[in-house]
């Protein structure tokens, strides 16, 4: 893997947001959930689609704090425009486990 500089790292804007709405995305090629995430006053609400159905239901996601890259360009995922990339790690079976703070933090905070 290529090394990057600290300045390169600073270009990636990772923020904490709270899922305010989530619903199934049955039209996706792989099972996914659509999420609307509140990133606070500065960034507002952004939407995304994520393949997280192995561990999460839409109902379980609402209220959850998650980390996301907020400065990628929007990307069309089927008929849904994804505005941020939520972050996760693979479990032992390769299924996504979302990354978030282990205690409540202010919405919109930037990873550092």
N, C-alpha and C positions, 0 to 999 in steps of 0.2 A: 504494500500500500504506500502511495506517495505521501511524503510529509507535506504539511501545509504550515504556513506562518500563522502567528497569532492574529495578524491583520486579516488573513483569510477567514479564520474562525469568527472574527467579529462581524463579518459580512452576513453570516447566517443569523437571522433574527428569530430566536426561539422564545416564545411567550407562553404563559400559563393562561388558560381560559376555562370557563365553566360551561359544560354542555347544558343548553337551555331547552333543546328540543332534539328528538331523535326518532327516526322511523325506519322501517325496513326498506331495502332497496332491491326488490325482487327482479327488476329489469337488468341488474348488473350481471356480467358474465360469471363472476364468482360471488357467492353470498356476501352481502355487504350491508352496512347501515349508514344512512344519511344522518349527519349531525349538524346542528346549528350551535356555534360556540360563541359565547360572550367573552371578548377580550378587553372589556372596560371602555372607558370614555375615549381613549386615544385611537383605538382600532375598531371599536364597535363589534358587531356580530358578523361572523364569517361562517361559511358552510363548507362541509367536506363530506367525502364518502370514504369509508374504511372497511376493510375485510377483517372485522373483529367479532364475527358471529359465533365463534367457538367458545368465547368466554363472556360475551356480553349480549344482553337484549337491549332494545331501545329504552325500555323502562329502567333498566339498571344504569344506563349511561346518564340519564338526566340528573343533573346536580353534581356530577363527577368533575373534578378538576383534571385537566389533561395538558400536556405540553405539545406545542405545534410550531412548525416553521411557518412564519406568517409573511415572508417576503419572497416566496416563489411566485412566478406568474400563475394566474388561474389556469386550470387544466380541465378539459372536457372529459368526464367519465360517463360514457354512454350519453344519456339525455340530461345529465346533471353536471353543473359547473362546480368544480371543487376549487376553493379559494385558499385553503391552507393544507398542510400535511401534518396530520397527527402522528406522534412518535410512539413507537412500541418496540418491544423486544420479543424474540421468539421463545416460546416455552420448549420443553423437551420434545414436543411433537411438531415444532415449527409454527404453531399457532400464535397469533399476535396477542401480547399482553401490553396494554397501554402504559405509558410512562406518565407519572404525575408526582406532585409533591406528597410527602408522607404526612404532612399536616397542612391545614388551610393557610393559604397565602393570598395576598391581594391579587385580584384578577388583573391581567395585563402585565404582570411583572416579567422582566426579561431574564433569561438564563444567563448566569455569569459564573 
